Amino acid sequence: MAVLNDKLMMQDVLAHLRDLMMASGTAIQHSNCSRMRATVTKTSGRTAEHQYEVFRYMNENGMYPIQNATDAELMETIQMQKKK
């Protein structure tokens, strides 16, 4: 039996939060009830905040390394999107 460590647990939490965000998006798109849409929208905002907290924890502890884009790469991407 595998032992769960911090990284595996955080990956699992992040995956579940991602799935919840996808389900929330679908629920918002398919709901014609304004109260339901407002509730799901509010909930998805909190879920996004939780996702970011988990990501930051993982990144700060070497579990989710990232490479920041340079200013030139950002500008190139912006220019490409403007052409579309």
N, C-alpha and C positions, 0 to 999 in steps of 0.2 A: 504494500500500500504506500503510495507516494505521500510525502509530508508536504503540506502547504507552507510556503514561506511568504514573506511580505509581497514579493514581486508577483507570485502566482495569484495571491488573493487580490491584489490591486488590479491585475490584468482582468480577472474575473469580474470585479466590480465595474471596471471601465467598460467591458463588453456588455454587461447588463444595462448600464446607463445608456450606452449607444443604442441598444435595442429598444429601450424605453423611449428615447428621443425619436426613433424611427416610427414607433407605434403612435406616439403623440402627434407627429406630423400627419400621419394617415387619419387619425381620429379628427383632427382639426379640419382637414380637407373634406371629410365625408359627413360632417355634422352641419345641419342647418339650424340647430338650436343655439341661439346667441349665448345663453348662459353656459351651455356645455362647452362651446368654443372658448369662452373667456376662462373657464376653469382649467381646461386642458392647456391653453396658452400659458396661463400663470404657472401651472405645474411644470410645463416643459422649460420655462425660464429657470425655475429652481433646479431642475435636473441638469441643465447646461452649467449652472454654477457648481453643482456637485462634480460634474465631469471635469471641470477645470481644476477644482481642488485636488481631485485624485491625480490628474495629469501633473500638476505642480509638485505634489508629494513625490510622485514617481520620478519626475525629472530631477528634482533636488537631491534625490537619493540614488541617482545613477541607474534607475530602472527603465527610463524612457529618454534616452539621449536624443537631442535634436540639433540640427544645424540651422542657425538663423540665416535668413536670406540677406544678401548684401543690398545696399540701396540701389545699385545698378540692376540687380535681378528683380527687385520690386518694381522699378520703373519700367523694365522690359515687359513684365507681366501686365502692368496697368496699360501700357501702350497696345499690347496685343488684344486686350479686352475692349479697348476703345475702337479697334478696327472691326470688331464683330458686329 
